[in-house]
Amino acid sequence: MKPEQFVKALADKGIILNESQQKAFDIYFKELVEWNEKINLTAITDEEGVYEKHFYDCITAAFYVDMTQELSICDIGAGAGFPSIPLKICFPHLKVTIIDSLKKRITFLNHLANKLELTDVAFYHDRAENAGKNEAFREQYDLVTARAVARMSVLSELCLPFVKKDGYFVAMKGSQAKEELEAGKAAIELLGGEVESIDTFTLPRDEGERSIIQIAKKRKTPKKYPRKAGLPNKEPIE
């Protein structure tokens, strides 16, 4: 997907990028490739691949979730800023917090935010299990996002504690989404969530199946969750 195809594909979905937004994605791509030589951010570094499999893929969340309103978003394990930074470029009013366990990635994100002159963004170096116990983050966000971080049973424990009551956890998944969701149902319910929808589609150049899973936060997450670092992955609630 070339940059001009990317712009058109978004326009077809009602997301119109102005010149400065298009420039921001160009800077993002160049910085990603340059920094990737120093730290491991992505296996995809060709322009068409980045625009489709990262930028466009991230923004697909906005095809199913209304991003036009004022929202506070927490992105768990965002790595190189996916999906929240592409969403922030498209919807500048979003207030974005990223929590990632690797200091080098946080350094990259701070550099990127300065380059793109982003406001209302904050980056924290921490494990989700620790941050989820912190009152500054716990149940503070309208929307919590995660993209390909872990399977649903694990991801629910890492993400739902951050979602405020009546907010949403939006998981961006690949072709195993339905199976993962089935295995993750117990965790979702235990942590206060209810599956509201699952939307499945294919990326434009037939680059694989994707699913956007929306989980509504109906009840507060019990205080004991998330469990200590490493435990959700080692002993998932299933």
N, C-alpha and C positions, 0 to 999 in steps of 0.2 A: 504494500500500500504506500504509494508516494504521498508526500505532504499534501498535494492538491487533491488527491483522491480522498485522503483523510478529512480534509475540510468539507468536501462535497458529501461524504458519507454522514458526517455529523449534521450538516445542513438538512439532509434528507430526513433526519430524525428531529428536526426543529431546533438544533443547537447551532447557532450562527457565531462563528469566530471572527472577531475583527482583526485588523492587521497586527495590533500589538499582541493579541493572544496567539496568533499564528507565529509571530516572532518568538514568543515565549517558548513554544514547543520546539522551535528550531534550536534555541539556546539550550534547552533541556536535553535534546538529543546530543548535541555537541559536547556538553559537559559530562553527560553519562558515559559517552565513549572515551573521552579523555581520562576521566577518573577511573574508569574500568581497567585501565592499564596499570593503575597503582593498587586498587583494591577490587575485590571481586563483587561486582554489583549485579551483573547479568551475563547470561551466556549468549544473549541476542544483541548483536552490535551493528548489524546492517540497517541502513535507514528504513527500508520498507518493512523489515521485521519489527523494528522498535515502534514504528508508527502504528502497525496493526496489532502486534501481539502484546504491546505494553500500553501505548497511549489510547488507542481506540478501545482495546479490551477493557481498560480501566473505566472508561467513560460509559461503557454499556450499562453500568449500575444506574446511571441517570435516565436510561430509557424506561426503567421500571419504578424508580424511586424519585419522588418530586424533590429536586435539588434547587428549585427556584425560590424557596422560602429560606428565612434565616435559620440556619442549623449549626449546632456544634457537633463536630465529627471527631471521633477518636479512631485512628488507624493503627491496628496492632500488627507489629512485625512488618512494617511497610517496606523495609529494605531500601531500595532506591527511590522511594516515595510513592509506591503503587498500592492502592489506587488513588490516594487522597490528593496528591499534587496535580495530576492531570485534571481531576475534578475541580480543584481550587482554581486552576487556570481558566476553566470554562465558566465557573460560578464563583467570581471573586468575593462574594459576600459570605461564603462559608468560613466558619471558624474551625481551623484544623489543628489537632494535636496528634503527633506521631510518637509512638512508644516502640523503641527497637532495642534489642539486647546487644547490638554491636556498635561500639563507640565510633569506629571508622565510618559507618554508614550515617551516623548522626552528624559527624563532621562534614560529610558530603552534603547532607540535606541543609545544614546551616549555610554552607557556601552557595548552594543552589538558590535558596530563598533570597540571599543577598543579591545574587545575579539577576533574579527574576523580579526583585523588588516586591516580594510578597509581604502582605501585612496579615495580622491575625493568624499566624502560624507559630507553633511551639513544638520543639523536639526534645524528647527525653530519653536518656540512655538508661534503660532498666528492663528487667524481665517482666512480662505481663503478670506473672503470678505475684510479684512483689507490688507492682503498681496498683493492681486490682484490690489490694488491701488498704491502700493509701486513701484517706478521706478526700484528698485533693482531686482524685480521679474517680473514685468509686461512685457509681450511679450518678454521674455528672453530665452524660452526653445524650443528645437526641438520637444520634446515629453512631454506631460502631461498625467499622468495616474491617474485613480481612480478606486477603486474596492468596489462595494456595499456600497457606501457612501450615496447616495440619488438618487431619481428618475432623469431621464435624463433632464427634464426641469430645475430642480434645479442645477444639476451637471454641466450642460453646463455653467451656469452663474458663478459657482465657479471655473471652470477649464479653459474655453477658454480664459479669460483675460491673463493667464500666457503663452499661446502658441504664439511663434513668427510667423510672416506671413510665409506661406508655411510649417509650422510645423504641428504637429498632436496632437489631443486629442484622447486618447485611453481609452474607457470606458469598464470595465469588468463587465458583467451583468449576471443575472440568467435567469429563464424561462420567465420572463415578458418583456424581452428586446424589442421585436417588438412593443408591446403596448406602452411601455415607449418612444420609439423612435418616434412613431406617435405623442404622446402628446408633445414631446420635439422639434418638427421640427421648430416651430416659434422661440423658444429661440435660437436654433442652428444658424438659419439664421441671426437673429438680432445681435448676438454676433460675426458674421464674419465667421461662419463655414459652411461646406458642408459635408453631409454624403457621405463617399467614399465607405465603405463596412461594411457588418455585416456577421460575420462567426459564425455559431452555431454548437455546438458539445456536446458530453456527456463525463463526466469524466470516466476514465477506468473501475471502478467498478460500473458503472451505478449510480454514485452518483449525479445525477441531471444534468439538461441542463445548458449550459453556452453559452454566446455570447461575442465576441470581436467586439466592434463597433469602427471603425476608422473614425474620423471626421477631414477633412483637414481645416486648417485655411487659408481662401482665402482673408479675409479683416481684417483690424484692428478692434478691439472691441471698440465700442463707449465709450467715456470717462466716462459716467455716470455709467458704469457697471464695477465690481459688485456693487450692491446697498449695503447699510449698513448692518451690521451683523444681521442675523435673517430674513431679508426681503425676500431674495430669496426663503427660505423655506415657509414662511408665505404667500407670494403672488407670486407664480411662474409664469413665462412668459409662458402662454399657450393659 
